Amino acid sequence: MKSWHNLTSEEALQKLETSPNGLSAREAHQRLIEDGANKLPQPKGKKWITIFLRQFANFLTLLLIAAFIISLVDQPIANSLVLLAVILVNVLLGFYLEFKAERALQSLAKAFVRKAEVRRDGKEKILPTSQIVKGDIVILNQGDLVPADLRLISLKEVSVNESALTGESVPSHKTVKKIADAKIVSDQENMAFAGTTVAFGSAEGVVVATGRETELGKIAESLKTPPQKTPLQKRLDYLGKILVFASILAVLIVFIAGIIRGEGWLFLFNYSVALLVSVVPESLPTVVTLALAMGVLKMAKNKAVLRRLPSVETLATVSVICSDKTGTLSKNEMTAKVLWVPRVGEIEIPGKGYNPEPSINLQEIIAQKIKKNKSKLLKLSSAFIKNMDYCNNAKLLFDEKKKQWKILGDPTEGALKVLAKKSKMPNKILEEERILEIAFTEKRKRMSVVAKEGEDYFVYTKGAPEVISSLCSNLDEKNKEEIMIKAEALASKGYRLLAFAYKEASEEVIEVKDSEKIESDLTFLGMIAFIDPPAEKVVEAIRDCALAKIRVIVISGDHKLTTLYFAKTLQLKDEKGRLINEENVMVGEELNKISDEELLKRIDNIYVFARTTPMQKKKILRILKKQGQIVAMTGDGINDAPALKKSDVAIAMGRRGQEVSKEVSDIVLLDDNFATIKVAIEYARSIYDNIRKFLTFLLSGNFDELLLVLVAFIFGLPLPFTALQILWINLVTDSFPALALAFEEPGKDIMKQAPRDPKKSVILGVVLKAFLIGSLAFLFGLALFLFYLKTQDNAKARTIVFTFSVFFELFAVFSIRSKHPFWQKKGNGLFSNKYLILAFFLSAILQLAVLYTPLSFPMETVALNVVDWLYVLVPCVVSFAVLEIAKSISLKNKNK
């Protein structure tokens, strides 16, 4: 490996055969082919043959194989062949489920794509980090995740958090100078390493290592962690163990009762194996994983990428969403609409979005509005436009493919670039003229740059009106009061405001690099008011959250009146359904002053936090969690990371979010839209519901078969099923219809229900419901069996109860799939799940095949006539009606 820190930046560029303009697209493509993708080694997915062979390692499958071998000795060959067919179908179904779940999980891992800003052919581009190659020029800004190992070639006050590599909690200050002796990573101050994050400043670096060649790649093996199980999966694993134990105990009772009855050992072994295979829910873990993975993939298709599978369950229980205003609730497409200059007044700015048309001539407008001191005002207007350009890190670009203008960087700064371009004045930026930047922070609430124009130095500053006006020496108290009155008036109309100032400075002041001195004695230039309308579908999403008993709290750094006006446009209401007002707003200054106890008393009435810093989010979050709320919180910056880590569900912005916020998040919104959070909660609730439905259906059939067999053995009745019939019921009901439940779409009323209480056990309720449904089937089945034993022979009685058990479950699944009776329109329609319809007919056809084809011989069934079918189907329909009426009564009681 080359010691890149030992080289000057020019030497590094030369060795990599590149330049500050970056590689050509053609050269980059060639290097990507030669070196491979910029990815760390990933654990390989299970091969299909491994998954297939593993099905035969299942204990229950091995028991079935043993039963098949024994059947070759003591049973007709036809019976053995049917048993073999059942084994193969079970194996193939298990293989299909596990293979599909595996592929779904792999697809989920690919849903979130990290990106970075790269310069190629002299132009900045946003590319997936996997496409970055050696020699690329990477542009880093505060909050970015370093995508590869870089030799830094230019920077502005850069510090990088390298704790992931070095363990050091203090960010490392960077330089571009050559470093001779630096054997360890922490001493290589002219390098930025993959996996670290930019804590402060901006820089450019040339890629010297990618993928497994990076410092992070060398230790990647030690960073691998096994896939996490969700709390639900853990509880279901525990339930599965209990059910296995209970099933073995029940089968032992059957076995002992059989011995007492004088049954043969081989017969009892085959029968016990069939019963055990039928009642143990061996497919439960796989179907649960499949349901989770498929649901999460649907979320990803709807622009919500879940990065951690365990977060699904938490998301389904969210009771409060703390949402940023800008870019999440709003479009984050800033447009400068009003320019206010002292003594001139308001100037309306035409146009919308990022299109720098139509143009305006600020100097001409000002000249028409004022007669005195015209030359001084024209000079100030020139400084105003330069401020828009210089004190700005965004880029205004024209997308040739889409034939539209776009912004690279902060949308507010982008809006300023657009306004500067509209302003009909030569305002070309020369990057080398910007010799110093004092970055914006939440504490400072301003940003400044120093520009050198010829031999003169100028300071350009922008920020919050109250902060900028306090730094200006050309304003008296009356002027400052006038500015704040105007700011309040514009904010009350929903505008977001920035104030601007400048000064001419001496070289001595600049060289000291003292921010307080640089930003003192400024001259006030004016204010710009920006509009940022609500994002699409947000108003409807806010309404749906209210119906779902999910409280939405708006958090913004904007002015109190701006944020309140915006919240009103969202139709944000309190718990009594009243549109929020000033009583429902708290500003950051007040938030700092009050105690946790006082905030705990008041927070139920607060729906908007304005002028709030990211660090104050932690206080809001702490109090909400103290209330027992499950809180989802949005964030997009490096300062949001602490609060995101503490939240129950951390949601990062995929478009404008800094990489560090994405790294700590549970969910990344690819479209930065609040409405997508609502969709994600909808799917999370649906996933949870589908798993409950599947479990209810699976267990209800198991209880039915087990109870019938136990009663027959204990009371000396003929057996209600043969061993093959038990396996057949398991095949046609526990496979296709049960699997179809995993594909249920969210119900129409899914967002009209209160969040599930995470402290309440759902499993107990599911088991109880399944037992009651199974008991209903058992009572009808037993009555049919006893009736036919008295009036017909054993073969007919067994065929009747066997067919009834299959069709009971096929009818019951349509009731289990919805918590609402079919005549209500609140849930999904009775026939809306096409997979379930298909499964019903497939299972029904298979059952008819064992009654009316040669399969009836090994299955020991007889053909049923029309009257027999009435005895089978009428109880099925009655049972379905009973279940639907029971649901209706239960819902009425719950509503009361």
Secondary structure, 3 states (H helix, E strand, C coil): CCCHHHCCHHHHHHHCCCCCCCCCHHHHHHHHHHHCCCCCCCCCCCCHHHHHHHHHHCHHHHHHHHHHHHHHHHCCHHHHHHHHHHHHHHHHHHHHHHHHHHHHHHHHHHCCCCEEEEEECCEEEEEEHHHCCCCCEEEECCCCECCCEEEEEEEEEEEEECHHHHCCCCCEECCCCCCCCCCCHHHCCCEECCCCEEEEEEEEEEEEECHHHCHHHHCHHHHCCCCCCCHHHHHHHHHHHHHHHHHHHHHHHHHHHHHHHCCCHHHHHHHHHHHHHHHCCCCHHHHHHHHHHHHHHHHHHCCEEECCCCHHHHHCCCCEEEEEHHHHHECCCCEEEEEEECCCEEEECCCCCCCCCCCCCHHHHHHHHCCCCHHHHHHHHHHHHHHHHHCCCCEEEEECCCCEEEEECCHHHHHHHHHHHHCCCCCCCCHHHEEEEECCCCCCCEEEEEEEECCEEEEEEEECHHHHHHCECCCCHHHHHHHHHHHHHHHCCCCEEEEEEEEEECHHHHHHCCHHHHCCCEEEEEEEEEECCECCCHHHHHHHHHHCCCEEEEECCCCHHHHHHHHHHCCCECCCCCECCHHHEEEHHHHHHCCHHHHHHHHHHCCEEECCCCCHHHHHHHHHHHCCCCEEEEECCHHHHHHHHHCCEEEEECCCCCHHHHHCCCEEECCCCHHHHHHHHHHHHHHHHHHHHHHHHHHHHHHHHHHHHHHHHHCCCCCCCCHHHHHHHHHHHCCHHHHHHCCCCCCCCHHHCCCCCCCCCHHHHHHHHHHHHHHHHHHHHHHHHHHHHHHCCHHHHHHHHHHHHHHHHHHHHHHHCCCCCCCCCCCCCCCCCHHHHHHHHHHHHHHHHHHHCCCHHHHCCCCCCHHHHHHHHHHHHHHHHHHHHHHHHHHHHHHC
